Structure formats: C-alpha cells, structure tokens
Amino acid sequence: MLRLYILLRQGALSTVPPMPITWYAGIPLLCLVPVLFFILSIDEDRFRFALPLISLNKALTIPGLIVFAGTAAPTALRFGAAGQEVLLESIAAALLFVIGDAISGVYCFRRSRILCK
C-alpha cells in the first residue's frame, strides 16, 4: 500500500502531464499482494495457495525494475543535468521497493515450502 501511495502522490505533485489511462489500469494489481497477505493473516493453513502467488509476483518485480530503469535512465539523466531529479528519485524509490520485494518474496517462498510439504 505504501508503494501505491507513493506512486499516486508523486504523480500528483509532478509537473509532468498525466500518464495514459493504461498506466493507471495497473494500479489495482498493486493491491493484489496486500489482499493476499490479509487473507493469509486470517488463516494461513487454509489460504496457503497465496504464498506461491506472492513469491511469483515479487520475483516479477526484478525484470520490471530492469525495464523501467533501462527505459527511464536516459531521460532521467537528461532531466537530472537540468536540475530536475524527479525521475532519478523514482528510480531510487523503485530500487528500494525491489529490495523489499526480494526479501518478502524469499520469505514467502520459504514459508510456502514449509507449509506445502
């Protein structure tokens, strides 16, 4: 949920024109993992199918970061040279989130192996 808040807040504060509607269509996918964590907190044995889904989702963030950074880096460097660090901050925030995703993904993968024996 923190990622969702930062993405939506950053878009509202920037002077960049609004993103296309397809970008906003992906926002509900960011709510998927918190919902899965919520149902896991209710009954872990009953909803253990969510652990591999969370692990897969977290593993897919790494290629997503690589594509995002590769696409945004030239523009971010150009904007950074002009004194606007908005895109550089976005890449740094994405990197922090990927580190958190990797940690939670490894935890879910290990927990899934324990529960699904």
C-alpha positions as CSV (number, residue, x, y, z in Angstrom):
1,M,0.0,0.0,0.0
2,L,2.9,2.3,0.6
3,R,4.1,1.8,-3.0
4,L,0.6,2.7,-4.2
5,Y,0.5,5.8,-2.1
6,I,4.0,7.0,-3.3
7,L,3.2,6.3,-6.9
8,L,-0.1,8.2,-6.9
9,R,1.3,11.0,-4.7
10,Q,4.4,11.5,-6.8
11,G,2.2,11.7,-10.0
12,A,0.0,14.4,-8.4
13,L,3.0,16.5,-7.3
14,S,5.0,16.4,-10.5
15,T,4.7,18.9,-13.3
16,V,4.7,16.1,-15.9
17,P,1.4,15.7,-17.8
18,P,-0.8,12.9,-16.6
19,M,0.1,9.4,-17.6
20,P,-2.0,7.4,-20.1
21,I,-5.0,5.5,-18.8
22,T,-3.2,2.2,-19.3
23,W,-0.7,3.2,-16.6
24,Y,-3.5,3.8,-14.1
25,A,-5.1,0.5,-15.1
26,G,-2.2,-1.3,-13.5
27,I,-2.8,0.3,-10.1
28,P,-5.3,-2.4,-8.9
29,L,-2.5,-5.0,-9.4
30,L,-0.6,-3.3,-6.6
31,C,-3.5,-4.0,-4.3
32,L,-3.3,-7.8,-5.0
33,V,-0.4,-8.6,-2.7
34,P,-1.7,-6.7,0.3
35,V,-5.0,-8.6,-0.1
36,L,-3.2,-11.9,-0.3
37,F,-1.3,-11.0,2.9
38,F,-4.5,-10.1,4.6
39,I,-6.2,-13.4,3.8
40,L,-3.0,-15.2,4.9
41,S,-3.3,-13.4,8.3
42,I,-6.8,-14.7,8.7
43,D,-6.0,-18.4,8.2
44,E,-2.5,-19.4,6.9
45,D,-3.3,-23.1,6.6
46,R,-6.5,-22.6,4.6
47,F,-5.1,-19.9,2.3
48,R,-1.5,-21.2,1.8
49,F,-2.1,-21.2,-2.0
50,A,-1.4,-17.4,-1.8
51,L,2.3,-17.9,-0.8
52,P,3.5,-19.1,-4.2
53,L,1.4,-16.3,-5.9
54,I,3.1,-13.7,-3.7
55,S,6.5,-15.2,-4.4
56,L,5.9,-15.1,-8.2
57,N,4.6,-11.5,-8.0
58,K,7.6,-10.4,-6.0
59,A,10.0,-12.2,-8.4
60,L,8.5,-10.4,-11.4
61,T,9.3,-7.0,-9.9
62,I,13.0,-7.6,-10.7
63,P,12.6,-7.7,-14.5
64,G,10.1,-4.8,-14.2
65,L,12.7,-2.7,-12.5
66,I,15.3,-3.5,-15.1
67,V,12.9,-2.5,-17.9
68,F,11.8,0.6,-16.0
69,A,15.4,1.7,-15.3
70,G,16.6,1.0,-18.8
71,T,13.8,3.0,-20.3
72,A,13.8,5.9,-17.9
73,A,17.6,6.2,-17.4
74,P,18.4,8.4,-20.4
75,T,15.5,10.7,-19.7
76,A,16.3,10.8,-16.0
77,L,20.0,11.7,-16.7
78,R,18.9,14.5,-19.1
79,F,16.4,15.9,-16.5
80,G,19.0,15.5,-13.7
81,A,21.5,17.5,-15.7
82,A,18.9,20.3,-16.0
83,G,18.3,20.2,-12.2
84,Q,15.1,18.1,-12.0
85,E,15.7,15.0,-10.1
86,V,12.1,13.6,-10.1
87,L,12.9,10.7,-12.4
88,L,16.1,9.9,-10.5
89,E,14.1,9.8,-7.3
90,S,11.6,7.5,-8.9
91,I,14.4,5.0,-10.0
92,A,15.9,5.1,-6.5
93,A,12.4,4.5,-4.9
94,A,11.9,1.6,-7.3
95,L,15.2,0.1,-6.3
96,L,14.3,0.3,-2.6
97,F,11.0,-1.4,-3.3
98,V,12.6,-4.2,-5.2
99,I,14.9,-4.9,-2.3
100,G,11.9,-5.1,0.0
101,D,10.1,-7.3,-2.6
102,A,13.1,-9.6,-2.8
103,I,13.1,-10.0,1.0
104,S,9.4,-10.6,1.3
105,G,9.4,-12.9,-1.8
106,V,12.2,-15.1,-0.3
107,Y,10.3,-15.3,3.0
108,C,7.0,-16.3,1.2
109,F,8.9,-18.9,-0.9
110,R,10.5,-20.4,2.2
111,R,7.2,-20.3,4.2
112,S,5.4,-22.0,1.2
113,R,8.0,-24.8,1.2
114,I,7.4,-25.4,4.9
115,L,3.6,-25.3,4.7
116,C,3.2,-27.3,1.5
117,K,5.2,-30.4,2.4
